[in-house]
């Protein structure tokens, strides 16, 4: 993509405004809008040309080997435009490797195809890495539940498993009496003696 001298001035002014925000004149705003429209049209035109190029590449590949020269030229143009050679291109070039130009292009396409596959696998691995990290992380033990900290410590220490040990009373503080100390247990009534013992008495 090439810019004219006027478009470069507009682009430079827009970049300066982005770095140091300042009010723009109406003419500057209109120039920026026109430049943005030109860029959008150029990108759309490049997309259409790429689509036509790939369609021609498919037609020439299907007409091989008679279209060898045209196919090799179109494939080189497609590679220059960022095209990743597919399995059909590699198969066609392997069948034509007796031709020196086809053999050289095959070596180049194999390198590009391998690089594309590695990049795709790296993206997939990067997308799955957070999921694996979360699912593969060991679960922390819940020490506040019965069987937690006390069980991990072998049940040592006062208190029942899963419950904290009672705190000792502070110096000078009277311990809270237990209910059994405040309310002694009732004595069971003594049953009366059997009738025979009463008569004997």
MARGU-522280 format. One record per atom (N, C-alpha, C, O): atom name; x, y, z. Coordinates in steps of 0.05 Angstrom, whole numbers, plus 5000, padded with zeros to 4 digits. Layout:
R  kemi    c1    c2    c3
R    CA     X     Y     Z
...
***
This chain:
R  kemi    c1    c2    c3
R     N  5017  4976  5000
R    CA  5000  5000  5000
R     C  5018  5025  5000
R     O  5035  5028  5017
R     N  5014  5043  4981
R    CA  5030  5067  4978
R     C  5012  5091  4983
R     O  4989  5092  4974
R     N  5024  5112  4996
R    CA  5010  5137  5002
R     C  5022  5159  4984
R     O  5046  5159  4979
R     N  5005  5177  4976
R    CA  5014  5200  4962
R     C  5026  5220  4982
R     O  5025  5216  5006
R     N  5038  5241  4971
R    CA  5051  5261  4989
R     C  5030  5275  5006
R     O  5034  5279  5030
R     N  5006  5281  4995
R    CA  4985  5294  5011
R     C  4975  5275  5032
R     O  4970  5283  5055
R     N  4972  5249  5025
R    CA  4962  5230  5044
R     C  4982  5226  5067
R     O  4974  5222  5090
R     N  5007  5227  5060
R    CA  5028  5224  5081
R     C  5027  5248  5100
R     O  5031  5244  5124
R     N  5022  5271  5090
R    CA  5019  5295  5108
R     C  4995  5291  5127
R     O  4997  5297  5151
R     N  4973  5282  5116
R    CA  4949  5278  5132
R     C  4955  5256  5153
R     O  4948  5260  5177
R     N  4968  5235  5145
R    CA  4975  5213  5164
R     C  4993  5223  5186
R     O  4990  5216  5209
R     N  5013  5239  5179
R    CA  5032  5249  5199
R     C  5017  5267  5218
R     O  5023  5267  5242
R     N  4999  5284  5208
R    CA  4984  5302  5226
R     C  4965  5286  5244
R     O  4962  5293  5268
R     N  4953  5264  5234
R    CA  4936  5248  5251
R     C  4952  5234  5272
R     O  4942  5232  5295
R     N  4975  5224  5266
R    CA  4992  5211  5286
R     C  5001  5231  5307
R     O  5002  5224  5331
R     N  5008  5255  5299
R    CA  5017  5275  5318
R     C  4994  5282  5337
R     O  4998  5287  5361
R     N  4969  5283  5326
R    CA  4946  5289  5343
R     C  4940  5266  5362
R     O  4932  5271  5385
R     N  4945  5241  5353
R    CA  4940  5218  5371
R     C  4960  5218  5394
R     O  4953  5210  5416
R     N  4985  5227  5389
R    CA  5005  5227  5410
R     C  5001  5251  5429
R     O  5005  5249  5453
R     N  4993  5274  5417
R    CA  4989  5298  5433
R     C  4961  5309  5427
R     O  4957  5326  5409
R     N  4940  5298  5441
R    CA  4913  5306  5434
R     C  4909  5337  5435
R     O  4917  5350  5453
R     N  4897  5346  5413
R    CA  4891  5375  5411
R     C  4867  5378  5392
R     O  4862  5361  5376
R     N  4852  5400  5395
R    CA  4829  5405  5377
R     C  4838  5406  5348
R     O  4859  5418  5342
R     N  4823  5394  5331
R    CA  4828  5393  5302
R     C  4810  5413  5287
R     O  4787  5417  5295
R     N  4821  5424  5266
R    CA  4805  5441  5249
R     C  4786  5423  5232
R     O  4792  5400  5229
R     N  4765  5435  5222
R    CA  4746  5420  5206
R     C  4759  5408  5182
R     O  4753  5386  5173
R     N  4777  5423  5170
R    CA  4791  5413  5146
R     C  4808  5389  5152
R     O  4809  5370  5136
R     N  4821  5389  5176
R    CA  4837  5367  5184
R     C  4820  5342  5188
R     O  4828  5320  5181
R     N  4797  5346  5200
R    CA  4779  5323  5205
R     C  4770  5311  5179
R     O  4769  5287  5176
R     N  4763  5328  5160
R    CA  4754  5318  5134
R     C  4777  5303  5119
R     O  4772  5283  5107
R     N  4801  5314  5121
R    CA  4824  5300  5109
R     C  4828  5272  5121
R     O  4833  5253  5107
R     N  4825  5270  5148
R    CA  4829  5245  5161
R     C  4807  5225  5152
R     O  4812  5201  5148
R     N  4782  5235  5150
R    CA  4760  5217  5142
R     C  4765  5207  5113
R     O  4760  5184  5107
R     N  4774  5225  5095
R    CA  4779  5217  5068
R     C  4801  5196  5067
R     O  4800  5177  5051
R     N  4822  5200  5083
R    CA  4844  5181  5083
R     C  4835  5154  5094
R     O  4843  5133  5083
R     N  4818  5154  5114
R    CA  4807  5129  5125
R     C  4790  5114  5104
R     O  4792  5090  5101
R     N  4774  5129  5088
R    CA  4758  5117  5067
R     C  4776  5105  5045
R     O  4771  5083  5035
R     N  4798  5119  5039
R    CA  4816  5109  5018
R     C  4830  5083  5028
R     O  4833  5064  5012
R     N  4837  5082  5053
R    CA  4850  5058  5064
R     C  4830  5035  5064
R     O  4837  5012  5056
R     N  4805  5040  5071
R    CA  4785  5019  5071
R     C  4780  5008  5043
R     O  4778  4984  5039
R     N  4779  5026  5023
R    CA  4775  5018  4995
R     C  4799  5001  4985
R     O  4796  4981  4971
R     N  4823  5009  4993
R    CA  4847  4994  4985
R     C  4847  4966  4997
R     O  4854  4947  4984
R     N  4840  4965  5022
R    CA  4839  4938  5035
R     C  4818  4920  5022
R     O  4823  4897  5018
R     N  4795  4932  5016
R    CA  4774  4916  5003
R     C  4783  4907  4976
R     O  4778  4884  4968
R     N  4796  4925  4961
R    CA  4806  4918  4934
R     C  4827  4896  4935
R     O  4828  4878  4919
R     N  4844  4898  4956
R    CA  4865  4877  4959
R     C  4852  4850  4965
R     O  4861  4829  4956
R     N  4830  4850  4981
R    CA  4816  4825  4987
R     C  4804  4813  4962
R     O  4805  4789  4958
R     N  4792  4830  4945
R    CA  4780  4820  4920
R     C  4802  4809  4901
R     O  4798  4788  4889
R     N  4825  4823  4899
R    CA  4846  4813  4882
R     C  4857  4786  4892
R     O  4864  4768  4876
R     N  4859  4784  4918
R    CA  4869  4758  4930
R     C  4849  4736  4924
R     O  4857  4714  4918
R     N  4823  4742  4926
R    CA  4803  4721  4920
R     C  4805  4712  4890
R     O  4803  4689  4884
R     N  4808  4732  4872
R    CA  4811  4725  4844
R     C  4836  4709  4839
R     O  4836  4689  4823
R     N  4858  4716  4852
R    CA  4883  4702  4848
R     C  4881  4673  4858
R     O  4890  4655  4844
R     N  4869  4669  4881
R    CA  4866  4641  4891
R     C  4847  4625  4874
R     O  4851  4601  4870
R     N  4826  4638  4863
R    CA  4808  4623  4845
R     C  4823  4615  4819
R     O  4819  4592  4809
R     N  4839  4633  4808
R    CA  4855  4625  4785
R     C  4875  4604  4791
R     O  4881  4586  4775
R     N  4887  4605  4815
R    CA  4906  4584  4823
R     C  4893  4557  4824
R     O  4905  4537  4815
R     N  4868  4555  4833
R    CA  4854  4529  4834
R     C  4849  4520  4806
R     O  4852  4496  4800
R     N  4840  4538  4788
R    CA  4835  4530  4760
R     C  4860  4520  4746
R     O  4859  4500  4732
R     N  4882  4533  4750
R    CA  4907  4525  4737
R     C  4917  4499  4749
R     O  4929  4482  4735
R     N  4913  4495  4775
R    CA  4922  4470  4788
R     C  4906  4446  4777
R     O  4916  4424  4773
R     N  4880  4451  4773
R    CA  4863  4429  4763
R     C  4870  4422  4734
R     O  4864  4400  4724
R     N  4882  4441  4719
R    CA  4889  4437  4691
R     C  4917  4427  4687
R     O  4927  4425  4665
R     N  4931  4420  4709
R    CA  4958  4409  4706
R     C  4958  4382  4693
R     O  4938  4368  4695
R     N  4979  4374  4679
R    CA  5005  4388  4676
R     C  5007  4407  4653
R     O  5027  4420  4649
R     N  4985  4410  4638
R    CA  4987  4427  4615
R     C  4990  4457  4622
R     O  5000  4472  4606
R     N  4981  4464  4646
R    CA  4982  4492  4655
R     C  5005  4497  4674
R     O  5004  4514  4692
R     N  5027  4482  4670
R    CA  5049  4483  4689
R     C  5061  4511  4692
R     O  5064  4521  4715
R     N  5067  4524  4670
R    CA  5080  4551  4672
R     C  5061  4571  4686
R     O  5070  4585  4704
R     N  5036  4572  4678
R    CA  5018  4591  4690
R     C  5013  4584  4720
R     O  5010  4603  4736
R     N  5012  4559  4727
R    CA  5007  4551  4754
R     C  5030  4559  4772
R     O  5026  4570  4794
R     N  5055  4555  4763
R    CA  5078  4563  4779
R     C  5079  4593  4783
R     O  5086  4603  4805
R     N  5072  4608  4763
R    CA  5072  4637  4766
R     C  5051  4647  4785
R     O  5056  4664  4802
R     N  5027  4635  4783
R    CA  5005  4643  4801
R     C  5012  4635  4829
R     O  5006  4650  4848
R     N  5024  4612  4833
R    CA  5031  4603  4860
R     C  5051  4621  4872
R     O  5050  4627  4896
R     N  5071  4630  4857
R    CA  5091  4649  4868
R     C  5078  4675  4876
R     O  5085  4687  4896
R     N  5059  4685  4859
R    CA  5045  4710  4866
R     C  5029  4706  4891
R     O  5028  4724  4908
R     N  5016  4683  4894
R    CA  4999  4678  4918
R     C  5017  4677  4943
R     O  5009  4687  4964
R     N  5040  4664  4941
R    CA  5058  4662  4964
R     C  5068  4690  4972
R     O  5070  4696  4995
R     N  5073  4707  4952
R    CA  5082  4734  4958
R     C  5060  4750  4972
R     O  5066  4769  4987
R     N  5035  4743  4967
R    CA  5012  4757  4979
R     C  5005  4745  5006
R     O  4985  4753  5018
R     N  5021  4726  5016
R    CA  5016  4714  5043
R     C  5000  4688  5042
R     O  4990  4680  5063
R     N  4998  4676  5020
R    CA  4982  4651  5017
R     C  4998  4628  5030
R     O  5022  4625  5025
R     N  4984  4611  5046
R    CA  4996  4587  5057
R     C  4990  4563  5038
R     O  4966  4557  5035
R     N  5010  4550  5027
R    CA  5005  4528  5009
R     C  4991  4505  5023
R     O  4997  4499  5046
R     N  4971  4494  5009
R    CA  4956  4472  5021
R     C  4965  4445  5012
R     O  4985  4443  4997
R     N  4951  4424  5020
R    CA  4959  4397  5013
R     C  4957  4393  4983
R     O  4973  4378  4971
R     N  4937  4405  4970
R    CA  4934  4402  4941
R     C  4958  4414  4926
R     O  4968  4402  4907
R     N  4968  4437  4936
R    CA  4991  4449  4923
R     C  5016  4432  4927
R     O  5031  4428  4908
R     N  5020  4421  4950
R    CA  5043  4404  4955
R     C  5042  4379  4938
R     O  5062  4370  4928
R     N  5018  4367  4935
R    CA  5015  4342  4919
R     C  5021  4348  4890
R     O  5033  4333  4876
R     N  5011  4371  4880
R    CA  5015  4378  4852
R     C  5045  4383  4847
R     O  5055  4375  4826
R     N  5058  4397  4865
R    CA  5087  4402  4861
R     C  5104  4377  4863
R     O  5124  4374  4849
R     N  5096  4358  4880
R    CA  5110  4333  4882
R     C  5108  4317  4855
R     O  5127  4305  4846
R     N  5085  4319  4843
R    CA  5081  4306  4817
R     C  5097  4319  4795
R     O  5103  4307  4775
R     N  5105  4344  4799
R    CA  5119  4360  4779
R     C  5148  4365  4787
R     O  5161  4382  4775
R     N  5158  4351  4806
R    CA  5185  4357  4816
R     C  5207  4352  4796
R     O  5229  4362  4799
R     N  5201  4338  4775
R    CA  5221  4335  4754
R     C  5228  4362  4741
R     O  5250  4365  4730
R     N  5209  4380  4741
R    CA  5215  4407  4731
R     C  5231  4422  4751
R     O  5223  4423  4775
R     N  5254  4434  4744
R    CA  5271  4448  4764
R     C  5256  4471  4778
R     O  5259  4474  4802
R     N  5239  4486  4764
R    CA  5225  4508  4777
R     C  5204  4497  4796
R     O  5200  4508  4818
R     N  5191  4475  4789
R    CA  5171  4463  4807
R     C  5185  4451  4831
R     O  5175  4452  4853
R     N  5209  4439  4827
R    CA  5224  4427  4850
R     C  5232  4449  4870
R     O  5231  4444  4894
R     N  5242  4472  4860
R    CA  5250  4493  4878
R     C  5226  4505  4892
R     O  5228  4511  4916
R     N  5203  4507  4878
R    CA  5179  4518  4891
R     C  5168  4498  4912
R     O  5157  4506  4932
R     N  5172  4472  4906
R    CA  5163  4452  4926
R     C  5178  4454  4952
R     O  5167  4453  4973
R     N  5205  4458  4950
R    CA  5220  4461  4975
R     C  5211  4486  4990
R     O  5209  4485  5015
R     N  5206  4508  4976
R    CA  5197  4532  4990
R     C  5169  4528  5003
R     O  5165  4536  5025
R     N  5151  4515  4988
R    CA  5124  4510  4999
R     C  5124  4491  5023
R     O  5108  4495  5041
R     N  5142  4472  5023
R    CA  5144  4453  5046
R     C  5152  4468  5071
R     O  5142  4463  5093
R     N  5171  4487  5068
R    CA  5180  4503  5091
R     C  5157  4520  5101
R     O  5152  4522  5126
R     N  5142  4533  5083
R    CA  5120  4550  5091
R     C  5098  4534  5104
R     O  5086  4543  5124
R     N  5092  4511  5092
R    CA  5070  4494  5103
R     C  5077  4484  5131
R     O  5060  4484  5149
R     N  5102  4476  5135
R    CA  5110  4467  5162
R     C  5109  4490  5182
R     O  5101  4486  5205
R     N  5117  4514  5174
R    CA  5116  4537  5192
R     C  5087  4543  5199
R     O  5082  4550  5222
R     N  5069  4541  5179
R    CA  5041  4547  5185
R     C  5029  4527  5204
R     O  5014  4535  5222
R     N  5036  4501  5201
R    CA  5025  4481  5219
R     C  5035  4485  5247
R     O  5020  4483  5266
R     N  5061  4492  5250
R    CA  5072  4497  5277
R     C  5058  4521  5290
R     O  5052  4520  5314
R     N  5054  4542  5275
R    CA  5041  4566  5286
R     C  5012  4559  5294
R     O  5003  4569  5315
R     N  4998  4542  5278
R    CA  4971  4535  5285
R     C  4970  4518  5310
R     O  4953  4522  5328
R     N  4989  4499  5313
R    CA  4990  4482  5337
R     C  4997  4499  5362
R     O  4987  4494  5383
R     N  5015  4518  5358
R    CA  5022  4536  5381
R     C  4998  4552  5390
R     O  4994  4556  5414
R     N  4982  4561  5371
R    CA  4958  4577  5379
R     C  4938  4559  5394
R     O  4926  4567  5414
R     N  4935  4534  5385
R    CA  4916  4516  5398
R     C  4926  4509  5426
R     O  4911  4509  5445
R     N  4953  4504  5429
R    CA  4964  4498  5455
R     C  4961  4521  5474
R     O  4956  4518  5498
R     N  4965  4545  5464
R    CA  4963  4569  5481
R     C  4934  4573  5490
R     O  4929  4583  5512
R     N  4915  4567  5472
R    CA  4887  4570  5479
R     C  4878  4550  5500
R     O  4861  4556  5517
R     N  4890  4526  5500
R    CA  4883  4505  5519
R     C  4899  4506  5544
R     O  4892  4492  5563
R     N  4920  4521  5545
R    CA  4938  4521  5569
R     C  4923  4530  5594
R     O  4926  4517  5614
R     N  4907  4552  5594
R    CA  4893  4560  5619
R     C  4874  4539  5629
R     O  4872  4535  5653
R     N  4860  4525  5611
R    CA  4841  4504  5619
R     C  4856  4481  5632
R     O  4847  4471  5653
R     N  4879  4473  5621
R    CA  4894  4452  5633
R     C  4905  4460  5660
R     O  4906  4444  5679
R     N  4914  4485  5663
R    CA  4925  4494  5688
R     C  4904  4493  5710
R     O  4910  4486  5733
R     N  4879  4501  5703
R    CA  4858  4502  5723
R     C  4849  4474  5731
R     O  4846  4467  5754
R     N  4845  4457  5710
R    CA  4835  4430  5715
R     C  4856  4412  5728
R     O  4849  4394  5743
R     N  4882  4417  5722
R    CA  4903  4399  5732
R     C  4914  4408  5759
R     O  4930  4394  5770
R     N  4905  4430  5769
R    CA  4915  4440  5795
R     C  4905  4422  5818
R     O  4881  4415  5818
R     N  4923  4415  5837
R    CA  4913  4398  5859
R     C  4894  4414  5877
R     O  4897  4438  5881
R     N  4875  4400  5887
R    CA  4855  4412  5905
R     C  4866  4416  5933
R     O  4880  4398  5944
R     N  4861  4439  5944
R    CA  4870  4444  5972
R     C  4852  4430  5991
R     O  4827  4429  5987
R     N  4863  4419  6013
R    CA  4847  4406  6033
R     C  4832  4427  6050
R     O  4843  4448  6056
R     N  4808  4420  6056
R    CA  4791  4438  6073
R     C  4798  4430  6102
R     O  4788  4411  6113
R     N  4814  4447  6114
R    CA  4823  4441  6141
R     C  4803  4448  6162
R     O  4805  4440  6185
R     N  4782  4463  6155
R    CA  4762  4472  6175
R     C  4741  4450  6179
R     O  4725  4453  6197
R     N  4740  4430  6162
R    CA  4720  4409  6164
R     C  4730  4386  6181
R     O  4755  4383  6184
R     N  4712  4370  6192
R    CA  4721  4347  6208
R     C  4739  4329  6191
R     O  4733  4323  6168
R     N  4761  4320  6203
R    CA  4780  4304  6188
R     C  4800  4320  6173
R     O  4816  4309  6157
R     N  4801  4346  6177
R    CA  4820  4363  6162
R     C  4846  4366  6177
R     O  4862  4348  6176
R     N  4850  4389  6190
R    CA  4875  4394  6203
R     C  4881  4374  6225
R     O  4904  4365  6228
R     N  4861  4367  6241
R    CA  4866  4348  6262
R     C  4874  4321  6251
R     O  4892  4308  6262
R     N  4861  4313  6229
R    CA  4869  4287  6218
R     C  4896  4288  6206
R     O  4912  4269  6207
R     N  4903  4311  6194
R    CA  4930  4314  6182
R     C  4951  4314  6203
R     O  4974  4305  6198
R     N  4945  4324  6227
R    CA  4964  4324  6249
R     C  4964  4299  6265
R     O  4978  4297  6285
R     N  4950  4279  6256
R    CA  4949  4253  6271
R     C  4931  4254  6295
R     O  4933  4236  6312
R     N  4913  4273  6297
R    CA  4894  4274  6319
R     C  4907  4282  6345
R     O  4894  4279  6366
R     N  4931  4293  6344
R    CA  4944  4301  6369
R     C  4933  4327  6379
R     O  4922  4343  6363
R     N  4935  4332  6404
R    CA  4927  4357  6415
R     C  4899  4355  6427
R     O  4884  4337  6420
R     N  4892  4373  6446
R    CA  4865  4371  6459
R     C  4844  4378  6440
R     O  4848  4390  6419
R     N  4820  4371  6447
R    CA  4796  4378  6431
R     C  4790  4355  6413
R     O  4806  4337  6407
R     N  4766  4356  6403
R    CA  4756  4335  6385
R     C  4767  4341  6357
R     O  4773  4364  6351
R     N  4769  4320  6340
R    CA  4778  4325  6313
R     C  4761  4345  6298
R     O  4736  4343  6300
R     N  4773  4364  6285
R    CA  4758  4384  6270
R     C  4750  4408  6286
R     O  4740  4428  6274
R     N  4753  4408  6312
R    CA  4746  4430  6329
R     C  4771  4442  6342
R     O  4789  4427  6350
R     N  4773  4468  6345
R    CA  4797  4480  6357
R     C  4798  4474  6387
R     O  4777  4471  6400
R     N  4822  4472  6397
R    CA  4826  4466  6426
R     C  4817  4490  6442
R     O  4821  4513  6434
R     N  4805  4485  6466
R    CA  4797  4508  6483
R     C  4820  4524  6492
R     O  4842  4513  6499
R     N  4817  4550  6493
R    CA  4838  4568  6501
R     C  4842  4567  6531
R     O  4822  4567  6546
R     N  4866  4567  6541
R    CA  4870  4567  6571
R     C  4862  4594  6582
R     O  4865  4615  6568
R     N  4852  4595  6607
R    CA  4844  4621  6619
R     C  4868  4639  6623
R     O  4890  4630  6628
R     N  4863  4665  6620
R    CA  4884  4684  6624
R     C  4891  4686  6654
R     O  4875  4679  6671
R     N  4916  4694  6661
R    CA  4924  4696  6689
R     C  4905  4715  6704
R     O  4899  4737  6694
R     N  4896  4707  6728
R    CA  4879  4723  6744
R     C  4849  4721  6736
R     O  4833  4734  6748
R     N  4843  4706  6717
R    CA  4815  4703  6708
R     C  4804  4677  6718
R     O  4817  4656  6715
R     N  4781  4678  6730
R    CA  4768  4654  6740
R     C  4758  4637  6717
R     O  4745  4647  6699
R     N  4764  4612  6718
R    CA  4754  4595  6696
R     C  4724  4592  6699
R     O  4713  4592  6721
R     N  4711  4589  6677
R    CA  4682  4586  6677
R     C  4676  4558  6686
R     O  4686  4538  6675
R     N  4659  4556  6708
R    CA  4653  4529  6718
R     C  4636  4512  6699
R     O  4621  4523  6683
R     N  4641  4487  6700
R    CA  4626  4468  6683
R     C  4598  4465  6694
R     O  4593  4469  6718
R     N  4579  4458  6678
R    CA  4551  4453  6688
R     C  4550  4432  6709
R     O  4533  4433  6727
R     N  4568  4411  6708
R    CA  4567  4390  6728
R     C  4577  4400  6755
R     O  4570  4389  6776
R     N  4593  4422  6755
R    CA  4602  4433  6780
R     C  4581  4451  6793
R     O  4578  4452  6817
R     N  4565  4465  6776
R    CA  4545  4483  6787
R     C  4520  4467  6796
R     O  4509  4472  6817
R     N  4512  4448  6779
R    CA  4489  4431  6785
R     C  4499  4403  6789
R     O  4502  4388  6769
R     N  4503  4395  6815
R    CA  4512  4367  6819
R     C  4491  4347  6810
R     O  4467  4354  6810
R     N  4499  4324  6802
R    CA  4479  4304  6793
R     C  4461  4296  6816
R     O  4469  4293  6839
R     N  4436  4291  6808
R    CA  4416  4282  6829
R     C  4423  4254  6838
R     O  4433  4236  6823
R     N  4418  4250  6865
R    CA  4422  4223  6876
R     C  4398  4206  6869
R     O  4375  4214  6871
R     N  4404  4182  6862
R    CA  4382  4164  6856
R     C  4369  4155  6882
R     O  4383  4149  6902
R     N  4342  4155  6883
R    CA  4328  4146  6909
R     C  4334  4117  6915
R     O  4336  4100  6897
R     N  4338  4112  6941
R    CA  4344  4084  6949
R     C  4317  4069  6949
R     O  4298  4077  6962
R     N  4316  4047  6936
R    CA  4291  4031  6935
R     C  4285  4020  6962
R     O  4303  4013  6977
R     N  4259  4018  6969
R    CA  4252  4006  6995
R     C  4260  3977  6997
R     O  4262  3963  6977
R     N  4265  3968  7022
R    CA  4274  3939  7025
R     C  4250  3921  7018
R     O  4227  3928  7019
R     N  4257  3896  7011
R    CA  4236  3877  7004
R     C  4218  3871  7029
R     O  4227  3877  7051
R     N  4194  3861  7025
R    CA  4176  3856  7048
R     C  4188  3837  7068
R     O  4183  3840  7092
R     N  4203  3817  7060
R    CA  4214  3798  7079
R     C  4232  3812  7099
R     O  4231  3806  7123
R     N  4248  3831  7090
R    CA  4266  3845  7108
R     C  4250  3863  7127
R     O  4258  3867  7150
R     N  4228  3874  7117
R    CA  4212  3891  7135
R     C  4201  3874  7158
R     O  4201  3883  7181
R     N  4191  3850  7152
R    CA  4180  3833  7173
R     C  4202  3825  7193
R     O  4197  3824  7217
R     N  4225  3819  7181
R    CA  4247  3811  7199
R     C  4255  3834  7217
R     O  4264  3829  7240
R     N  4253  3858  7207
R    CA  4260  3881  7224
R     C  4241  3886  7245
R     O  4244  3904  7261
***
